[in-house]
Amino acid sequence: MSATREFDAADYLTTPEDRVAYLEALIEDGDAMLIAEGIGEIARAMGASDFARQAGVSREAVYKGLVEGGNPTLETLTEALKALGLRLAVVPAA
């Protein structure tokens, strides 16, 4: 009998296209906490230190704000998205 591994989304977020598709799915769901956690998973996939440097935030901000139960500021989210080459946009709902 083989042991199963715990699922880790970061293992599947290896390309920019994968990351965008993942974030789009989380944004569609509309849960702000899931969106923040998703950005945190992407940060882990990229390497949290490199991601934090690119985002202009501390590693602690990544680990504290972009995890389950974290409470990131809008500034942290926008800088994190900028590090991913993305930006926030507002569009009409359906």
TASUL-V762133 format. One record per residue. N is the residue number from 1. OMEGA is omega in radians with two decimals (NA if undefined). NEAR is the number of other ideal C-beta (glycine too) atoms within 12 Angstrom. D_CENTER is the distance of its C-alpha to the mean C-alpha in Angstrom with 1 decimal. Layout:
n-><N:N>
omega-><OMEGA:OMEGA>
near-><NEAR:NEAR>
d_center-><D_CENTER:D_CENTER>
//
This chain:
n-><1:2:3:4:5:6:7:8:9:10:11:12:13:14:15:16:17:18:19:20:21:22:23:24:25:26:27:28:29:30:31:32:33:34:35:36:37:38:39:40:41:42:43:44:45:46:47:48:49:50:51:52:53:54:55:56:57:58:59:60:61:62:63:64:65:66:67:68:69:70:71:72:73:74:75:76:77:78:79:80:81:82:83:84:85:86:87:88:89:90:91:92:93:94>
omega-><-3.12:3.13:3.08:3.09:3.05:3.14:3.07:-3.11:-3.11:3.12:-3.05:-3.10:-2.99:-3.13:3.07:3.14:3.09:-3.11:3.13:3.14:3.13:3.13:3.11:3.13:3.13:3.12:3.09:3.12:3.04:-3.14:-3.08:-3.13:3.11:3.11:3.13:3.12:3.12:3.09:3.09:3.09:3.08:3.10:3.11:-3.13:-3.13:-3.00:-3.00:-3.12:3.12:3.14:-3.13:3.12:3.13:-3.11:-3.12:3.09:3.12:3.05:3.14:3.12:3.10:-3.08:-3.10:-3.04:-3.02:3.10:3.10:-3.14:3.11:-3.13:-3.08:3.05:3.07:3.11:3.12:3.13:-3.10:3.10:3.10:3.12:3.11:3.11:3.11:-3.09:-3.11:3.05:3.06:3.08:3.11:3.12:3.10:3.07:3.13:NA>
near-><3:4:5:6:7:8:9:12:25:25:15:18:29:16:14:17:14:22:31:21:19:31:35:18:18:25:25:16:15:13:14:20:21:24:31:32:31:40:46:41:32:40:43:28:26:29:18:30:17:17:34:28:19:22:34:18:31:20:22:16:30:36:23:22:33:42:24:17:14:26:17:32:17:15:16:32:34:20:29:42:32:19:30:33:16:24:15:18:11:7:9:5:7:5>
d_center-><34.4:31.0:28.3:25.0:21.7:18.9:16.2:13.0:10.4:9.5:13.1:12.7:10.0:12.6:13.3:11.9:13.4:11.7:8.1:9.7:11.5:8.8:7.1:10.9:11.8:9.6:10.9:14.3:14.3:14.1:12.9:11.2:10.4:8.8:6.6:5.7:5.7:3.7:0.6:3.9:5.1:4.5:5.9:8.4:9.2:10.1:11.7:10.6:13.8:13.6:10.2:11.6:14.8:13.5:11.7:14.9:13.7:14.9:13.5:14.6:12.5:9.3:11.0:12.6:10.4:6.9:8.9:11.3:13.8:12.2:13.1:11.2:13.5:13.3:14.0:11.0:8.7:11.0:11.3:7.7:8.0:11.4:10.5:9.0:12.3:11.3:12.7:13.0:16.1:18.4:20.4:23.0:22.1:23.7>
//
